[in-house]
Amino acid sequence: MRGSRLLEGEGQVEVCDLFGGGPHLTPALSFQEREPVAPHVEPAWEGRTTGDQICESSTQKGARKAGVRLGSLAETATCRVVVLAAPVSKLAEVVSAIGPHLRPGALVLDVGSVKMVAARIMADGLPDHVEIVATHPLFGPQSARSGVKGLKIAVCPIRGRGGRRAAAFLRKQLGLDVILTDPEAHDRAAASVQGLTHLIAKVFVEMEPLPTRMTTKSFDLLMQAVGMVRHDAPEVFDAIERANPYAADVRRRFFAHASRLEAELSAQGADATG
C-alpha cells in the first residue's frame, strides 16, 4: 500500500509504526471518526480517511507531508477502524500487540497479499469483540498513480458484518471494483496472478541490462509489467511466493513447461546443425 490511497474524503488518519525501517513496515493505520460525509454510509465507516496518501515514511516529516499524525500503539489501536499494513511474517506480532487495546465493536482489516495466513492469524489472535475483514488491494503505487477508481480490491469477510460494510464503502466512496471472496479462493487465484507476475519479473530483472530502444510493443508491455513490481519490498515477494500455500505448485508447473520447451528447442537446434 506504499503511496496509494486507501480511504479518502475529509478526516485524518493516525499511524503507528511498530517496527520502523521503511514504508512497507507500517503495521497499524487507524481511522479517526468525524462527522458523516454521506447519510447512506453506515456508522462504522463514516468520515474516516487517509488524506491524499498513506504515510510514505515513519518520520514526522513524512507523516506531515502525507497529512497524517503519528500516534502510540495504544492510542492508535483504540480507534474504531484499524488497518494492519505489515509483512505477513510480522502480522502475528502486531496482532498480539494491539489486542489488549482494541475497543469492542472495532473493525480490524489487513491489506496483505496472502489471505489464508492473515485470516487465520487475525481470527486466532484478535479478541472476540472485534470484527475482522481480510482485504487485498489488487494494485500498487505504480498502477494507482492516477487514482484508484476502477481498480480492483479483494474483500474477505472473516468475522462480523464489517466485510459487507467495507465493500459498500470501497465501492460507493472510492469507486473500486470490489471482489467479495474467501481467503482460500483468493490465494488460489493469486498464486497464478501474482505468483507468475512476480516470478517472471524477478527473472527479467536478473537478466538486465535488456534492450531499451530496439523493442517491440509486446516487449515494452512486458517491461512495463516488470517496472510495476520491481521496487516492491522483499517481504512482498516472499509472501507471494512462500506464504501462499498454492504458489509452489504454480511455480513447479511453470518451470516444468519452461524446461520442456527448452529441451524441445535444444533438440531441434541439434538436429538442424547435425
C-alpha positions in Angstrom: 0.0 0.0 0.0 3.0 2.3 -0.2 2.0 5.6 -1.7 -1.5 4.6 -2.7 -4.8 5.9 -1.3 -6.9 3.6 0.8 -9.7 5.8 2.0 -10.3 9.4 1.0 -12.6 12.3 1.8 -12.5 14.6 4.9 -10.7 13.4 8.0 -7.5 12.3 9.5 -5.5 9.0 9.7 -3.4 8.1 12.6 -0.4 5.9 12.0 1.6 3.8 14.4 4.9 2.4 13.1 5.7 -0.5 15.3 8.9 -1.7 13.7 10.2 1.3 11.6 12.6 0.6 8.7 10.6 2.0 5.8 7.2 2.4 4.3 6.4 -1.3 3.9 6.7 -1.8 7.7 3.9 0.4 8.8 1.7 -2.1 10.7 -1.2 -0.2 12.1 -3.3 2.5 10.5 -6.3 3.6 12.5 -9.0 5.9 11.3 -10.4 8.7 13.5 -14.1 9.5 13.5 -15.5 12.7 12.3 -18.9 13.9 11.1 -20.6 11.7 8.5 -19.8 12.5 4.9 -22.8 10.8 3.4 -26.1 9.6 5.0 -26.0 6.2 3.3 -22.6 5.3 4.7 -23.0 3.0 7.7 -21.8 4.4 11.0 -18.6 2.3 11.2 -17.4 3.9 8.0 -18.5 7.5 8.3 -15.8 10.0 7.6 -12.5 8.1 8.1 -9.8 8.9 5.6 -6.1 9.0 4.9 -5.9 12.4 3.3 -4.1 12.2 0.0 -2.0 9.1 0.6 -0.8 6.7 3.3 2.4 7.8 5.0 5.5 7.1 2.9 7.9 7.0 5.9 7.8 6.6 9.6 9.3 10.1 10.2 7.4 13.1 11.4 8.3 14.9 8.2 6.9 12.1 6.1 3.8 12.0 8.2 3.1 15.7 7.8 3.7 15.5 4.1 1.1 12.8 3.8 -1.4 14.6 6.0 -1.3 12.0 8.8 -0.5 12.0 12.5 1.8 9.6 14.2 0.5 8.0 17.4 1.4 5.5 20.0 0.3 1.9 19.6 -2.2 2.1 22.4 -3.7 5.3 21.1 -3.9 4.1 17.5 -5.4 0.7 18.4 -8.4 2.3 20.3 -9.9 3.8 17.1 -13.0 2.3 15.5 -11.3 1.1 12.3 -7.7 -0.3 12.4 -5.9 -1.3 9.2 -2.9 -3.6 9.6 -0.2 -3.0 6.9 2.6 -5.3 8.0 4.6 -8.1 6.3 2.9 -11.4 6.9 5.9 -12.5 8.9 5.2 -9.7 11.4 1.4 -9.9 11.4 1.1 -12.2 14.4 3.4 -9.9 16.5 1.3 -6.9 15.5 -2.0 -8.7 16.3 -0.7 -9.7 19.7 0.4 -6.1 20.5 -2.8 -4.4 19.6 -5.2 -6.9 21.0 -5.4 -5.6 24.5 -6.2 -2.0 23.3 -8.9 -2.7 20.8 -12.4 -1.5 21.7 -15.5 -3.7 21.5 -17.0 -3.5 18.0 -13.9 -2.2 16.4 -13.2 -3.2 12.8 -9.8 -4.6 12.0 -8.6 -5.1 8.5 -5.3 -6.2 6.9 -4.1 -5.3 3.4 -1.6 -8.1 2.7 -1.0 -10.2 -0.5 -1.8 -13.5 1.2 -5.2 -14.1 2.8 -5.4 -17.6 4.3 -2.4 -17.0 6.7 -3.6 -13.5 7.5 -7.2 -14.5 8.2 -6.0 -17.3 10.5 -3.7 -15.1 12.4 -6.3 -12.4 12.9 -9.1 -14.9 13.8 -6.9 -16.7 16.3 -5.2 -13.7 17.8 -7.7 -10.9 17.9 -10.3 -10.6 20.8 -13.8 -11.9 20.1 -15.3 -8.5 20.5 -13.9 -7.1 17.2 -14.9 -7.6 13.6 -12.4 -8.8 11.1 -12.0 -8.3 7.4 -9.1 -9.6 5.2 -8.5 -7.3 2.2 -6.1 -7.2 -0.7 -5.9 -4.1 -2.9 -5.0 -5.6 -6.3 -2.9 -2.7 -7.2 0.1 -0.8 -6.0 1.7 2.7 -6.2 2.6 2.4 -9.9 -0.9 1.3 -11.1 -2.6 3.8 -8.8 -0.7 6.9 -9.8 -3.6 8.5 -11.5 -6.2 7.4 -8.9 -7.8 4.2 -7.6 -11.2 4.5 -9.3 -12.0 1.3 -11.2 -9.1 -0.7 -9.7 -9.8 -4.0 -8.0 -9.7 -4.9 -4.3 -10.5 -8.3 -2.8 -12.6 -8.3 0.4 -12.8 -11.4 2.6 -15.3 -11.1 5.5 -13.9 -13.1 8.4 -15.9 -12.1 11.5 -18.9 -9.9 12.0 -20.7 -7.7 9.4 -17.8 -5.4 8.7 -17.0 -7.1 5.4 -20.2 -6.0 3.7 -19.9 -2.5 5.1 -16.3 -2.3 4.0 -17.2 -3.5 0.5 -20.0 -0.9 0.2 -17.7 1.9 1.3 -14.9 0.9 -1.1 -17.4 0.6 -4.0 -19.5 3.7 -3.4 -17.0 6.1 -2.0 -13.8 5.2 -3.8 -15.2 3.6 -7.0 -13.2 0.5 -6.5 -14.1 -2.8 -8.2 -14.8 -4.9 -5.1 -14.4 -8.7 -5.3 -16.1 -10.4 -2.4 -14.4 -13.7 -1.9 -12.9 -16.0 0.8 -9.3 -16.4 1.7 -8.8 -19.8 0.0 -10.3 -18.7 -3.3 -8.2 -15.6 -3.2 -5.0 -17.4 -2.6 -5.7 -20.0 -5.3 -6.1 -17.2 -7.9 -3.3 -15.0 -6.5 -0.8 -17.9 -6.8 -1.1 -17.5 -10.6 -2.0 -13.9 -10.9 0.7 -12.5 -8.6 3.0 -15.6 -8.3 3.7 -15.8 -12.0 3.9 -12.0 -12.5 6.5 -11.5 -9.7 8.4 -14.6 -10.7 8.8 -13.6 -14.3 9.6 -10.0 -13.3 12.3 -11.4 -11.0 13.9 -13.3 -13.9 13.8 -10.3 -16.2 15.5 -8.1 -13.6 18.2 -10.7 -13.1 18.8 -10.7 -16.9 19.3 -6.9 -17.1 20.5 -4.9 -18.9 18.0 -5.6 -21.6 17.3 -3.6 -24.9 15.5 -0.3 -24.4 15.5 1.2 -27.9 15.0 -1.5 -30.5 12.0 -3.1 -28.9 8.6 -4.4 -29.9 5.3 -3.3 -28.4 4.9 -6.7 -26.7 8.3 -6.4 -25.2 7.6 -2.9 -23.9 4.4 -4.1 -22.3 6.4 -6.9 -20.6 8.9 -4.4 -19.3 6.1 -2.1 -18.1 4.7 -5.0 -16.1 8.2 -5.6 -14.6 8.5 -2.0 -13.7 5.3 -2.1 -11.8 6.7 -4.6 -9.3 10.4 -4.3 -9.5 10.6 -1.9 -6.5 8.3 -3.9 -4.2 9.7 -4.7 -0.8 11.4 -8.1 -0.5 8.7 -9.1 2.1 6.1 -8.7 -0.7 7.8 -11.2 -3.0 8.5 -13.5 -0.1 4.8 -13.5 1.0 3.6 -14.1 -2.6 6.0 -16.9 -3.3 6.3 -18.6 0.1 3.3 -17.7 2.3 0.7 -18.5 -0.3 0.1 -22.3 0.0 -0.7 -22.7 -3.7 2.3 -20.8 -5.1 4.7 -23.7 -5.0 2.5 -25.8 -7.3 2.2 -22.9 -9.8 5.9 -22.4 -9.8 6.5 -26.1 -10.4 4.1 -26.2 -13.4 5.7 -23.0 -14.8 9.3 -24.3 -14.6 8.2 -27.8 -15.9 6.7 -26.2 -19.0 9.8 -23.9 -19.4 12.1 -26.9 -19.0 10.2 -29.0 -21.6 10.2 -26.1 -24.1 14.0 -25.7 -23.5 14.5 -29.4 -24.2 12.5 -29.2 -27.4 14.3 -26.2 -28.7 17.7 -27.6 -27.8 16.8 -30.9 -29.6 15.7 -29.0 -32.7 18.8 -27.0 -32.6 21.0 -30.1 -32.5 19.0 -31.7 -35.4 19.5 -28.5 -37.5 23.2 -28.5 -37.1 23.7 -32.2 -37.1 
